[in-house]
Amino acid sequence: MTGLNNDNLARKKRIKRKRKTTLLRIGCWNVTSFNNKDQEILLEIKGHKLDICALSETKKKGKGNSKYGNYILIYSGKNKNERATSGVGLLLHESYENQISNIIYVNDRILQVTINLQKSRPTHIISIYAPDSSKTQADIDIFYQTLQTVLDGIPNHDEIIILGDFNARIGDELIPGIKNRFNAETINESGEKMIQLCILNELRINNTFYPHKPQHKYTFENTRGHKSTIDYIITNKNIHPTRIQDTRSLTSANAGTNHQLVMAKMRTTIQPIKEVSKLNIESLSDESTNCLYQQRLREKIAANNIQETDDIETAWTKLRTNILQAAEEARGRRTIKKGGRINTKS
């Protein structure tokens, strides 16, 4: 009997752990410009139910954050007096706003946002846009040096997610723990630099671990119809591979760019904060409020009384409606937040 009880207890613990996780939908997208097509981009992000999405080549100047409907855009770009090129951003659903603990606007190609997605440790999401082959080797070297400096500043036990356009082709050679073979065979110099970065920091290139059809692997198509994978979702060793459910390109997303929206599904232990409206039952202790409620209830019953011809369902609906409407008018409602972590940020 003891063995059976232990099995049942272990099973209950597994179920409890499973219930406490939520599936986070994260993505990256080179939008070639956020200006003048922000609504198109937001419509696609919302339509594909993404919680967090890194944006590359936003061409949005300055740095800061803006609210767009149910999403918050954190962005870092060129100075106001410079030509609008490059630029990175991170779109987050508003339900994760209170989980943000820190923002570092590194430069116009790297943005770091720290967010509490796990109860045990913070998650650092790095939105990047690497220089393409038209830029000088010095520009590419500076980018990787800066990114390495950012990674060096993150504590070893923290989680890291790097999202964005690396402009790198990394081939299909198997490197255990770093990359798998489900990728195009071509590799370029930027790809070699990216692989070295991942090896040095024990980073997992998630795009390469899923045997998808070609249309769900390629992330970019040039004007001549040549396709390649250059946009990546990368995680460090503190995010166990079993937490990543899938990574793929979404051909259904369209916002006037030659890049595909790349999405991954990842399990987390923090639930997004949701606002719920409830009756203000705390006012029950107030005598004047109770008197007002009784008066309102009599008025509702008189205006919507139960008839002898009413069946049980109709009678119950009327009674319930009268009680709820009277309670709401007399006691009001209050908004509470459910899920997530209490925000301690000043």
Beta strands, then each sheet from edge to edge (+ up, - down):
strand 1: 22-30
strand 2: 52-56
strand 3: 63-68
strand 4: 71-76
strand 5: 88-93
strand 6: 100-105
strand 7: 110-115
strand 8: 123-129
strand 9: 159-165
strand 10: 203-205
strand 11: 220-221
strand 12: 227-228
strand 13: 231-236
strand 14: 244-250
strand 15: 261-268
strand 16: 274-279
strand 17: 333-338
sheet 1: 3+ 4- 5+ 2- 1- 15+ 14-
sheet 2: 6+ 7- 8+ 9+ 13- 10+
sheet 3: 11+ 12-
sheet 4: 16+ 17-
end
